[in-house]
Amino acid sequence: MSGFCSLVIPFELSFFFFPFSSLYTLQISYERSEGHLCLPVRYTHSFPEALQKFYRGEFRWLWRQRIRLYLEGTGINPVPVDLHEQQLSLNQHSRAFNIERVHDERPEASGPQLLPVRALNEVFIGESLSSRSFNINRVATQAVEDVLNIAKRQGNLSLPLNRELVEKVTNEYNESLLYSPEEPKILFSIREPIANRVFSSSRQRCFTSKVCVRSRCWDACMVVDGGTSFEFNDGAIASMMINKEDELRTVLLEQ
């Protein structure tokens, strides 16, 4: 359909985009959703004004980056599972996995295979399917206040630890976790990293241009934007990167 359209107007379908179309989204549940990638809320009630601005060219193009994914290694399956349509229980998934291993005890390694989807927001590997990277890394004012109190005692600092300073430091840190969707980079986060005498986590989050993860799990999955799942069992290697060819063109309107 995108080949026949000069403009696509979905209604809050943030998980579904056409890569070659001009796109903007109308926010219809502004009381329950922040509406990222949607028009500002006021245009929900004055949509003709938004159309006039589009007609006059009073907007800015935004090139939204997306994440390209590759799978390689042993026992990989590049066929996606739509989690909105199908969801296996643990027992069902375990039986399917065990049957596959009986037929192929030593699967051959394969080269990198490009997956048929692009991630608009997140790629989850592990048990977390809902937490956003921002929510994993953000800090509360109480934690910031405790850290500043410790720094004040340990460093003999004369900091005016009032509510205004604590909130300012908290907001500045949390805002540093956000970045423009046009920037060609990935933010990876490790949720609840293992840290003991044997294992240590040197870096819990970082901006990068490419991320590679090797699976040491069984009955594991890699989930793209909370809706599409791929098998990600022991021996599989996932590579995530930004490619200019995957940019999504949408528009920005001023308030």
Backbone as CSV, one residue per row, in Angstrom:
resi,resn,N_x,N_y,N_z,CA_x,CA_y,CA_z,C_x,C_y,C_z
1,MET,0.821,-1.204,0.000,0.000,0.000,0.000,0.856,1.256,0.000
2,SER,2.048,1.199,0.634,2.882,2.392,0.737,3.324,2.903,-0.623
3,GLY,3.369,2.008,-1.643,3.788,2.439,-2.963,2.769,3.312,-3.662
4,PHE,1.508,3.335,-3.171,0.451,4.109,-3.805,0.071,5.341,-2.995
5,CYS,0.724,5.559,-1.850,0.339,6.650,-0.953,1.462,7.666,-0.843
6,SER,1.084,8.936,-0.810,2.056,9.989,-0.531,2.042,10.352,0.940
7,LEU,1.003,9.934,1.659,0.895,10.216,3.082,0.079,9.123,3.743
8,VAL,0.566,8.618,4.895,-0.137,7.594,5.663,-0.505,8.181,7.014
9,ILE,-1.778,8.037,7.429,-2.249,8.597,8.695,-2.810,7.472,9.557
10,PRO,-1.975,6.768,10.334,-2.499,5.777,11.271,-2.966,6.459,12.550
11,PHE,-3.704,5.729,13.383,-4.190,6.265,14.647,-3.529,5.499,15.783
12,GLU,-2.424,6.053,16.282,-1.691,5.506,17.411,-1.162,4.100,17.173
13,LEU,-0.924,3.727,15.939,-0.334,2.427,15.661,1.177,2.571,15.636
14,SER,1.755,2.861,16.795,3.181,3.177,16.858,4.059,1.969,16.540
15,PHE,3.472,0.759,16.534,4.271,-0.427,16.259,4.221,-0.819,14.795
16,PHE,3.531,-0.036,13.957,3.306,-0.450,12.569,3.581,0.721,11.651
17,PHE,4.644,0.632,10.837,5.023,1.745,9.983,5.376,1.262,8.583
18,PHE,5.189,2.147,7.630,5.615,1.882,6.264,6.932,2.613,6.040
19,PRO,8.015,1.910,5.685,9.333,2.537,5.618,9.511,3.527,4.485
20,PHE,8.639,3.526,3.477,8.867,4.391,2.327,7.808,5.474,2.191
21,SER,6.981,5.672,3.196,5.902,6.650,3.106,6.155,7.818,4.038
22,SER,5.561,8.956,3.694,5.513,10.061,4.638,4.480,9.695,5.695
23,LEU,4.791,9.985,6.949,3.961,9.448,8.017,3.766,10.447,9.131
24,TYR,2.549,10.546,9.632,2.329,11.136,10.939,1.157,10.421,11.577
25,THR,1.062,10.499,12.904,0.072,9.733,13.648,-0.809,10.669,14.449
26,LEU,-2.098,10.385,14.470,-3.048,11.188,15.225,-3.239,10.581,16.603
27,GLN,-3.047,11.389,17.633,-3.180,10.933,19.010,-4.646,10.958,19.407
28,ILE,-5.228,9.779,19.723,-6.644,9.715,20.072,-6.875,9.347,21.526
29,SER,-5.843,8.898,22.251,-5.995,8.544,23.665,-5.016,9.355,24.495
30,TYR,-5.095,10.677,24.344,-4.105,11.537,24.984,-4.194,11.526,26.503
31,GLU,-5.322,11.055,27.069,-5.447,10.993,28.521,-4.720,9.781,29.099
32,ARG,-4.434,8.774,28.258,-3.799,7.550,28.738,-2.433,7.297,28.119
33,SER,-2.045,8.085,27.132,-0.797,7.834,26.417,-0.074,9.143,26.148
34,GLU,1.267,9.093,26.234,2.062,10.278,25.920,2.076,10.557,24.431
35,GLY,1.864,9.546,23.625,1.744,9.745,22.186,3.025,10.138,21.491
36,HIS,4.119,9.427,21.770,5.360,9.689,21.048,5.165,9.382,19.564
37,LEU,5.751,10.195,18.717,5.608,10.124,17.266,4.216,10.514,16.801
38,CYS,3.400,11.063,17.709,2.074,11.532,17.325,2.087,13.052,17.191
39,LEU,1.012,13.592,16.614,0.858,15.042,16.571,0.644,15.572,17.976
40,PRO,0.987,16.847,18.241,0.674,17.440,19.535,-0.813,17.296,19.856
41,VAL,-1.121,17.195,21.149,-2.477,16.867,21.591,-3.512,17.837,21.046
42,ARG,-3.187,19.120,20.968,-4.203,20.099,20.588,-4.728,19.877,19.172
43,TYR,-3.922,19.213,18.316,-4.382,18.960,16.955,-5.406,17.829,16.891
44,THR,-5.552,17.090,17.989,-6.606,16.081,18.032,-7.975,16.735,17.915
45,HIS,-8.104,17.953,18.490,-9.381,18.668,18.457,-9.428,19.711,17.346
46,SER,-8.311,19.935,16.677,-8.297,20.900,15.570,-7.532,20.303,14.392
47,PHE,-7.979,19.140,13.970,-7.291,18.421,12.904,-7.259,19.194,11.583
48,PRO,-8.324,19.946,11.220,-8.244,20.734,9.979,-7.069,21.710,9.973
49,GLU,-6.739,22.278,11.146,-5.589,23.181,11.220,-4.296,22.440,10.906
50,ALA,-4.185,21.198,11.397,-2.995,20.398,11.104,-2.883,20.124,9.609
51,LEU,-4.008,19.803,8.973,-3.986,19.544,7.534,-3.583,20.783,6.745
52,GLN,-4.038,21.965,7.202,-3.659,23.207,6.534,-2.160,23.453,6.647
53,LYS,-1.592,23.147,7.807,-0.152,23.329,7.984,0.633,22.377,7.086
54,PHE,0.135,21.167,6.941,0.784,20.239,6.018,0.704,20.767,4.588
55,TYR,-0.450,21.294,4.236,-0.658,21.797,2.878,0.273,22.972,2.588
56,ARG,0.493,23.829,3.610,1.362,25.000,3.429,2.838,24.676,3.654
57,GLY,3.124,23.465,4.058,4.513,23.079,4.293,5.074,23.598,5.597
58,GLU,4.217,23.891,6.581,4.659,24.428,7.869,4.947,23.284,8.843
59,PHE,5.945,22.496,8.523,6.343,21.391,9.383,7.799,21.059,9.089
60,ARG,8.364,20.184,9.901,9.745,19.742,9.698,9.768,18.228,9.579
61,TRP,10.552,17.727,8.620,10.726,16.283,8.511,11.612,15.777,9.642
62,LEU,11.268,14.625,10.176,12.089,13.950,11.178,12.409,12.556,10.656
63,TRP,13.701,12.251,10.603,14.136,10.942,10.121,14.399,10.051,11.332
64,ARG,13.448,9.211,11.631,13.478,8.362,12.830,14.327,7.124,12.568
65,GLN,15.361,6.936,13.401,16.233,5.781,13.234,15.543,4.506,13.726
66,ARG,15.862,3.406,13.082,15.377,2.105,13.532,16.555,1.136,13.641
67,ILE,16.350,0.046,14.361,17.432,-0.899,14.648,17.328,-2.103,13.718
68,ARG,18.411,-2.376,13.016,18.494,-3.551,12.144,19.069,-4.714,12.947
69,LEU,18.521,-5.923,12.735,18.925,-7.078,13.529,19.389,-8.234,12.655
70,TYR,20.452,-8.887,13.128,20.961,-10.096,12.481,21.038,-11.215,13.519
71,LEU,20.804,-12.455,13.078,21.007,-13.638,13.911,21.997,-14.562,13.219
72,GLU,22.900,-15.143,14.000,23.843,-16.123,13.475,24.177,-17.111,14.581
73,GLY,24.912,-18.173,14.216,25.302,-19.160,15.211,24.568,-20.471,15.029
74,THR,24.401,-21.210,16.128,23.789,-22.538,16.078,22.335,-22.486,16.519
75,GLY,21.524,-23.308,15.854,20.135,-23.470,16.261,19.273,-22.240,16.129
76,ILE,19.582,-21.336,15.194,18.779,-20.120,15.073,17.566,-20.379,14.187
77,ASN,16.549,-19.580,14.394,15.321,-19.663,13.601,14.875,-18.241,13.275
78,PRO,15.082,-17.794,12.034,14.761,-16.405,11.686,13.280,-16.146,11.453
79,VAL,12.437,-17.158,11.679,10.995,-16.982,11.471,10.394,-16.306,12.700
80,PRO,9.743,-15.148,12.544,9.200,-14.432,13.703,7.900,-15.041,14.207
81,VAL,7.627,-14.818,15.485,6.361,-15.200,16.110,5.664,-13.931,16.565
82,ASP,4.447,-13.723,16.105,3.671,-12.543,16.484,3.065,-12.783,17.857
83,LEU,3.538,-12.055,18.864,3.061,-12.264,20.226,1.631,-11.792,20.418
84,HIS,1.138,-10.951,19.520,-0.254,-10.520,19.624,-1.202,-11.619,19.161
85,GLU,-0.698,-12.551,18.348,-1.535,-13.617,17.811,-1.288,-14.959,18.487
86,GLN,-0.071,-15.174,18.975,0.282,-16.476,19.519,1.194,-16.291,20.716
87,GLN,0.893,-17.027,21.797,1.736,-16.980,22.983,1.740,-18.360,23.622
88,LEU,2.887,-19.024,23.616,3.000,-20.357,24.178,3.222,-20.288,25.676
89,SER,2.638,-21.239,26.395,2.923,-21.358,27.815,4.318,-21.941,27.974
90,LEU,4.840,-21.932,29.193,6.179,-22.456,29.435,6.252,-23.934,29.089
91,ASN,5.217,-24.722,29.477,5.235,-26.153,29.191,5.194,-26.414,27.695
92,GLN,4.355,-25.672,26.962,4.278,-25.846,25.517,5.596,-25.489,24.849
93,HIS,6.173,-24.366,25.277,7.424,-23.907,24.682,8.550,-24.892,24.987
94,SER,8.582,-25.440,26.218,9.623,-26.382,26.600,9.521,-27.668,25.800
95,ARG,8.291,-28.173,25.597,8.117,-29.393,24.809,8.580,-29.184,23.376
96,ALA,8.231,-28.033,22.794,8.653,-27.743,21.424,10.167,-27.680,21.332
97,PHE,10.792,-27.086,22.337,12.253,-26.967,22.334,12.908,-28.339,22.454
98,ASN,12.390,-29.193,23.360,12.971,-30.514,23.563,12.816,-31.391,22.329
99,ILE,11.660,-31.305,21.640,11.452,-32.076,20.418,12.464,-31.674,19.354
100,GLU,12.703,-30.375,19.242,13.661,-29.887,18.248,15.061,-30.403,18.552
101,ARG,15.441,-30.444,19.836,16.780,-30.894,20.190,16.957,-32.392,19.939
102,VAL,15.868,-33.177,20.090,15.959,-34.611,19.830,16.286,-34.865,18.369
103,HIS,15.659,-34.107,17.459,15.883,-34.288,16.029,17.233,-33.734,15.582
104,ASP,17.764,-32.780,16.332,19.005,-32.131,15.891,19.850,-31.806,17.105
105,GLU,20.592,-32.805,17.594,21.366,-32.627,18.808,22.518,-31.653,18.610
106,ARG,23.098,-31.619,17.417,24.235,-30.745,17.158,23.945,-29.917,15.906
107,PRO,23.162,-28.853,16.060,22.825,-28.031,14.897,24.059,-27.325,14.356
108,GLU,24.099,-27.187,13.043,25.236,-26.532,12.415,25.133,-25.021,12.566
109,ALA,26.302,-24.389,12.662,26.328,-22.932,12.764,26.030,-22.319,11.402
110,SER,25.368,-21.198,11.417,25.038,-20.499,10.175,25.569,-19.073,10.242
111,GLY,25.735,-18.472,9.069,26.211,-17.100,9.002,25.127,-16.113,9.371
112,PRO,25.456,-14.827,9.418,24.473,-13.803,9.805,23.269,-13.788,8.863
113,GLN,22.084,-13.797,9.449,20.844,-13.711,8.680,20.095,-12.445,9.092
114,LEU,19.780,-11.616,8.119,19.044,-10.383,8.387,17.596,-10.718,8.719
115,LEU,17.122,-10.244,9.863,15.747,-10.524,10.269,14.780,-9.626,9.501
116,PRO,13.545,-10.093,9.293,12.598,-9.370,8.434,11.886,-8.209,9.110
117,VAL,12.334,-7.794,10.279,11.701,-6.669,10.970,12.767,-5.661,11.373
118,ARG,12.338,-4.437,11.663,13.206,-3.394,12.199,12.604,-2.927,13.516
119,ALA,13.448,-2.695,14.501,12.970,-2.248,15.807,12.842,-0.731,15.816
120,LEU,11.649,-0.252,16.113,11.435,1.185,16.198,11.859,1.723,17.556
121,ASN,11.659,0.938,18.614,11.936,1.418,19.967,12.939,0.550,20.713
122,GLU,12.582,-0.722,20.957,13.431,-1.543,21.817,13.572,-2.960,21.298
123,VAL,14.671,-3.589,21.720,14.879,-5.025,21.545,15.142,-5.592,22.930
124,PHE,14.286,-6.510,23.380,14.426,-7.101,24.709,15.039,-8.485,24.587
125,ILE,16.060,-8.749,25.387,16.672,-10.073,25.456,16.727,-10.456,26.925
126,GLY,16.031,-11.516,27.302,15.954,-11.902,28.701,14.513,-11.977,29.136
127,GLU,14.279,-11.725,30.409,12.929,-11.903,30.949,12.093,-10.642,30.887
128,SER,12.692,-9.512,30.601,11.941,-8.255,30.598,11.337,-7.999,29.229
129,LEU,10.015,-7.815,29.193,9.331,-7.546,27.938,8.634,-6.201,27.946
130,SER,8.668,-5.497,29.068,7.872,-4.270,29.147,8.650,-3.053,29.616
131,SER,9.706,-3.246,30.405,10.417,-2.102,30.958,11.193,-1.362,29.883
132,ARG,11.008,-0.060,29.820,11.754,0.754,28.877,13.141,1.050,29.441
133,SER,14.082,1.295,28.554,15.444,1.589,28.987,15.473,2.795,29.914
134,PHE,14.639,3.794,29.612,14.588,4.983,30.463,14.154,4.618,31.871
135,ASN,13.138,3.764,31.999,12.636,3.390,33.320,13.620,2.513,34.077
136,ILE,14.417,1.734,33.354,15.419,0.902,34.013,16.511,1.760,34.644
137,ASN,16.901,2.835,33.978,18.059,3.629,34.401,17.722,4.901,35.174
138,ARG,16.494,5.349,35.113,16.149,6.599,35.780,16.284,6.458,37.289
139,VAL,16.566,7.558,37.961,16.726,7.554,39.416,15.662,8.442,40.049
140,ALA,15.347,8.138,41.294,14.365,8.910,42.041,15.071,9.985,42.854
141,THR,14.330,11.000,43.233,14.919,12.091,44.016,15.470,11.589,45.344
142,GLN,14.834,10.581,45.938,15.313,10.046,47.211,16.706,9.444,47.065
143,ALA,16.940,8.705,45.973,18.258,8.112,45.743,19.311,9.194,45.519
144,VAL,18.960,10.223,44.754,19.901,11.321,44.508,20.238,12.039,45.805
145,GLU,19.242,12.260,46.622,19.479,12.935,47.904,20.416,12.118,48.785
146,ASP,20.234,10.792,48.814,21.112,9.934,49.611,22.550,9.985,49.097
147,VAL,22.727,9.945,47.774,24.074,9.988,47.191,24.746,11.325,47.483
148,LEU,24.000,12.420,47.355,24.571,13.736,47.639,24.948,13.874,49.110
149,ASN,24.163,13.288,49.987,24.491,13.322,51.415,25.783,12.564,51.699
150,ILE,25.954,11.401,51.055,27.186,10.630,51.229,28.378,11.398,50.675
151,ALA,28.220,11.997,49.485,29.304,12.783,48.889,29.665,13.971,49.773
152,LYS,28.660,14.564,50.385,28.903,15.712,51.258,29.720,15.311,52.474
153,ARG,29.397,14.149,53.058,30.129,13.683,54.239,31.537,13.221,53.881
154,GLN,31.651,12.427,52.809,32.945,11.859,52.449,33.923,12.906,51.924
155,GLY,33.407,13.902,51.226,34.284,14.895,50.629,34.336,16.208,51.373
156,ASN,33.698,16.249,52.534,33.651,17.487,53.317,33.189,18.667,52.461
157,LEU,32.123,18.439,51.712,31.594,19.457,50.813,30.505,20.264,51.502
158,SER,30.451,21.519,51.140,29.416,22.397,51.702,28.314,22.598,50.669
159,LEU,27.569,21.530,50.403,26.479,21.601,49.438,25.179,21.995,50.132
160,PRO,24.452,22.924,49.546,23.143,23.283,50.112,22.101,22.247,49.706
161,LEU,21.979,21.178,50.475,21.096,20.078,50.091,19.636,20.416,50.374
162,ASN,19.100,21.278,49.536,17.681,21.590,49.639,16.923,20.854,48.536
163,ARG,15.614,20.932,48.608,14.775,20.213,47.655,15.021,20.679,46.217
164,GLU,15.269,21.969,46.046,15.476,22.513,44.706,16.710,21.909,44.047
165,LEU,17.818,21.796,44.793,19.045,21.226,44.237,18.861,19.748,43.908
166,VAL,18.241,19.016,44.826,18.039,17.581,44.603,17.203,17.337,43.348
167,GLU,16.134,18.093,43.183,15.282,17.928,42.004,16.006,18.344,40.728
168,LYS,16.842,19.377,40.815,17.592,19.829,39.642,18.574,18.760,39.179
169,VAL,19.309,18.162,40.129,20.267,17.112,39.786,19.538,15.885,39.241
170,THR,18.421,15.530,39.875,17.642,14.370,39.426,17.143,14.561,38.002
171,ASN,16.568,15.712,37.730,16.024,15.974,36.396,17.116,16.004,35.333
172,GLU,18.266,16.603,35.677,19.353,16.683,34.694,19.883,15.295,34.350
173,TYR,19.997,14.435,35.373,20.471,13.071,35.108,19.464,12.295,34.262
174,ASN,18.198,12.344,34.650,17.180,11.590,33.910,17.027,12.092,32.477
175,GLU,17.152,13.386,32.277,17.055,13.929,30.921,18.249,13.519,30.057
176,SER,19.384,13.223,30.693,20.557,12.794,29.927,20.371,11.399,29.334
177,LEU,19.372,10.661,29.824,19.087,9.331,29.295,18.309,9.382,27.989
178,LEU,17.745,10.546,27.678,16.956,10.708,26.463,17.814,11.321,25.361
179,TYR,17.545,10.950,24.132,18.277,11.527,23.007,17.369,11.560,21.788
180,SER,17.751,12.362,20.832,16.922,12.559,19.652,16.774,11.261,18.862
181,PRO,15.557,10.947,18.401,15.366,9.733,17.593,16.078,9.792,16.250
182,GLU,16.583,10.963,15.874,17.314,11.099,14.615,18.789,10.724,14.752
183,GLU,19.293,10.643,15.973,20.707,10.335,16.165,20.985,8.868,15.844
184,PRO,22.012,8.592,15.037,22.316,7.214,14.629,23.097,6.452,15.695
185,LYS,22.476,6.193,16.823,23.149,5.458,17.883,22.135,4.642,18.673
186,ILE,22.657,3.658,19.404,21.848,2.750,20.206,22.225,2.920,21.671
187,LEU,21.239,2.879,22.544,21.481,2.855,23.986,21.168,1.453,24.490
188,PHE,22.190,0.755,25.025,21.912,-0.556,25.608,21.897,-0.445,27.127
189,SER,21.068,-1.264,27.750,20.940,-1.287,29.207,20.911,-2.730,29.681
190,ILE,21.609,-3.006,30.777,21.596,-4.327,31.396,20.758,-4.228,32.661
191,ARG,19.640,-4.921,32.672,18.755,-4.866,33.825,19.185,-5.906,34.853
192,GLU,19.345,-5.465,36.092,19.730,-6.321,37.207,20.954,-7.179,36.866
193,PRO,22.091,-6.555,36.576,23.297,-7.324,36.230,23.786,-8.150,37.414
194,ILE,24.358,-9.324,37.112,24.901,-10.183,38.160,26.210,-9.587,38.667
195,ALA,26.309,-9.429,39.967,27.523,-8.867,40.569,27.826,-9.620,41.859
196,ASN,28.915,-10.398,41.859,29.357,-11.117,43.050,30.863,-11.327,42.959
197,ARG,31.389,-12.283,43.721,32.839,-12.504,43.696,33.314,-13.090,42.370
198,VAL,32.418,-13.725,41.630,32.787,-14.364,40.367,32.536,-13.446,39.180
199,PHE,31.343,-12.817,39.159,30.956,-11.972,38.038,30.893,-10.515,38.473
200,SER,31.201,-9.646,37.546,31.080,-8.218,37.807,30.598,-7.531,36.541
201,SER,29.907,-6.424,36.712,29.395,-5.665,35.575,30.159,-4.357,35.488
202,SER,30.955,-4.207,34.439,31.781,-3.012,34.312,30.982,-1.818,33.821
203,ARG,29.960,-2.072,33.009,29.178,-0.975,32.455,27.735,-1.442,32.273
204,GLN,26.820,-0.762,32.943,25.419,-1.178,32.912,24.664,-0.582,31.731
205,ARG,25.108,0.552,31.246,24.453,1.176,30.091,25.496,1.971,29.312
206,CYS,25.230,2.158,28.015,26.192,2.885,27.190,25.570,3.175,25.830
207,PHE,25.979,4.281,25.217,25.622,4.571,23.833,26.659,3.916,22.924
208,THR,26.192,3.355,21.828,27.099,2.678,20.914,26.483,2.647,19.520
209,SER,27.259,2.198,18.545,26.751,2.081,17.180,26.362,0.649,16.838
210,LYS,26.826,-0.312,17.659,26.518,-1.715,17.396,26.555,-2.500,18.697
211,VAL,25.626,-3.449,18.835,25.563,-4.309,20.013,25.498,-5.758,19.551
212,CYS,26.348,-6.617,20.142,26.315,-8.056,19.865,26.094,-8.806,21.176
213,VAL,25.158,-9.749,21.167,24.831,-10.526,22.363,24.840,-12.003,22.002
214,ARG,25.545,-12.809,22.800,25.576,-14.262,22.600,24.715,-14.925,23.664
215,SER,23.831,-15.806,23.244,22.911,-16.456,24.174,23.594,-17.606,24.905
216,ARG,23.332,-17.692,26.209,23.737,-18.829,27.025,22.501,-19.441,27.683
217,CYS,21.366,-19.279,27.052,20.089,-19.661,27.652,19.437,-20.796,26.873
218,TRP,18.411,-21.369,27.457,17.522,-22.259,26.735,16.105,-21.744,26.936
219,ASP,15.233,-22.073,26.000,13.853,-21.584,26.029,13.835,-20.063,26.115
220,ALA,14.740,-19.414,25.380,14.869,-17.956,25.442,14.367,-17.319,24.152
221,CYS,14.057,-16.040,24.242,13.535,-15.303,23.094,14.150,-13.911,23.037
222,MET,14.157,-13.359,21.844,14.494,-11.961,21.620,13.233,-11.293,21.079
223,VAL,12.772,-10.246,21.767,11.490,-9.625,21.438,11.727,-8.221,20.899
224,VAL,11.121,-7.932,19.762,11.263,-6.644,19.090,10.009,-5.812,19.333
225,ASP,10.191,-4.661,19.979,9.094,-3.718,20.238,7.899,-4.365,20.927
226,GLY,8.152,-5.391,21.737,7.090,-6.001,22.529,6.066,-6.779,21.738
227,GLY,6.267,-6.973,20.416,5.237,-7.632,19.632,5.706,-8.778,18.765
228,THR,7.003,-8.832,18.450,7.536,-9.867,17.564,8.676,-10.591,18.261
229,SER,8.622,-11.927,18.273,9.588,-12.725,19.019,10.383,-13.637,18.094
230,PHE,11.670,-13.836,18.443,12.539,-14.776,17.735,13.198,-15.692,18.763
231,GLU,13.373,-16.969,18.400,14.094,-17.883,19.279,15.525,-17.379,19.473
232,PHE,16.011,-17.500,20.719,17.362,-17.007,21.014,17.991,-17.915,22.066
233,ASN,18.299,-19.143,21.631,18.820,-20.142,22.549,20.340,-20.250,22.474
234,ASP,20.899,-21.112,23.315,22.343,-21.240,23.482,23.058,-21.397,22.138
235,GLY,24.047,-20.558,21.906,24.818,-20.593,20.672,24.420,-19.555,19.652
236,ALA,23.253,-18.948,19.841,22.803,-17.909,18.913,23.474,-16.582,19.250
237,ILE,23.763,-15.800,18.220,24.381,-14.482,18.391,23.510,-13.452,17.685
238,ALA,23.110,-12.426,18.413,22.298,-11.346,17.851,23.157,-10.100,17.700
239,SER,23.062,-9.470,16.540,23.763,-8.211,16.284,22.738,-7.143,15.960
240,MET,22.861,-5.995,16.612,21.940,-4.876,16.422,22.729,-3.644,16.024
241,MET,22.244,-2.936,14.996,22.965,-1.765,14.509,22.003,-0.813,13.817
242,ILE,22.497,0.398,13.546,21.717,1.413,12.839,22.177,1.466,11.390
243,ASN,21.216,1.533,10.468,21.523,1.662,9.047,20.654,2.767,8.465
244,LYS,21.261,3.663,7.706,20.533,4.810,7.147,19.369,4.377,6.263
245,GLU,19.468,3.202,5.664,18.407,2.729,4.781,17.111,2.432,5.533
246,ASP,17.191,2.288,6.854,16.016,1.921,7.645,15.318,3.126,8.264
247,GLU,15.760,4.328,7.949,15.150,5.523,8.535,13.663,5.611,8.199
248,LEU,12.889,6.078,9.170,11.454,6.275,8.993,11.185,7.769,8.917
249,ARG,10.575,8.219,7.836,10.314,9.645,7.665,8.946,9.998,8.235
250,THR,8.959,10.854,9.246,7.723,11.357,9.819,7.841,12.875,9.929
251,VAL,6.861,13.530,10.504,6.864,14.989,10.532,6.707,15.512,11.947
252,LEU,7.165,16.737,12.149,7.009,17.441,13.415,6.239,18.729,13.174
253,LEU,5.214,18.930,13.979,4.452,20.179,13.955,4.664,20.907,15.263
254,GLU,4.799,22.216,15.196,4.950,22.998,16.410,3.631,23.035,17.172
255,GLN,3.739,23.253,18.479,2.535,23.360,19.299,1.715,24.570,18.899
